[in-house]
Amino acid sequence: LKIVALAGGTGAAKFLRGLVAVADPSDVTIVGNTGDDLELWGLSISPDLDTVMYTLAGRVDEAKGWGVANDSFHVRAAMARLGCDTFFALGDEDIATHLHRTERLRAGLTLSQVTDELRTKLGVRSPILPMSDDRVRTRVKTPGGWLDFQEFFVRDRCGPDVVDVRYEGAERSRVAPGVIEAIHTADVVILCPSNPVSSVGPILAVPGVLGALVETTAHVVAVSPIVGGAAVSGPAAKMMRAKGLEVSVAGVARAYEGLLDALVVDTRDGAFAEDLRATGTSVVVTDIVMADRTREIALAQDVLKSAP
Ligand code: FO1
């Protein structure tokens, strides 16, 4: 089976860890969100690509779901003493990734090329493609004005109300090499359990991606990031409301309207299944909360079973 997975950060990474345990990892092409990317201390940081990469490499900090396990924070402490901005917690080993990425980008490589180098060096067998090599930035409109995604998410701890979300640069961005081909030749395309507005939304906003998802003969299936009418983690609820989407599996289905052959929802949302089925989408009801490795694997199996 050729599989393409559109992925955000922590939820997607856990799901993908289950997926590569039940499918050949080299047959799983991951298309990662770069709308959360940022520059700090002169470094180019791609948090979602790194979260997926560290998780599949077995290096992720399990407690946080991002960053490198057992990392130290000497550089961050020194930067704080110099009066630099340290809201975004970069560990020392993680910084090595960003130093390497930044150096290679400055040498003229594309983000796709650097990401492929990094994932190969970390022993990750699945190709990880950024959605675009061009700069796209998710921006969050709050009553106090527009914020970069990480200012809203990390610095302000998702505190401000969200009025709107936009993907700056998306309309003139070019989809990264291999993404459209991978979607066209896939047997299954999975929209991972990620925030539909801030994680999958930016990928869908890159010109060509939506069209490829509509055209592909692949079975297109999404895993809901909403359980029991609330986000499993993060600010999905606020962001969905800002985009006029109900915070429910019906809202998730609407975010992906016209794209899905199947939607995988939690048993707690089983009551919605009939309504969704009436719209022609097949619905799989299962336990989607990935409390441990066994559940990550079971969820991946359930998702693959949704394909004819
Ligand atoms: N998330 C936080 O909540 N606080 C942090 O300080 C933080 C630092 C960080 C550093 C590197 C990295 O790859 C991810 C990091 N994240 C942090 C997670 C990141 O903000 C989110 O996982 C995604 O951007 C949302 O998908």
Boltz pocket constraint, residues with backbone or C-beta under 6 A from the ligand:
constraints:
  - pocket:
      binder: B
      contacts: [[A, 8], [A, 9], [A, 10], [A, 36], [A, 46], [A, 47], [A, 48], [A, 50], [A, 51], [A, 66], [A, 67], [A, 87], [A, 88], [A, 89], [A, 90], [A, 94], [A, 150], [A, 153], [A, 154], [A, 199]]
      max_distance: 6.0
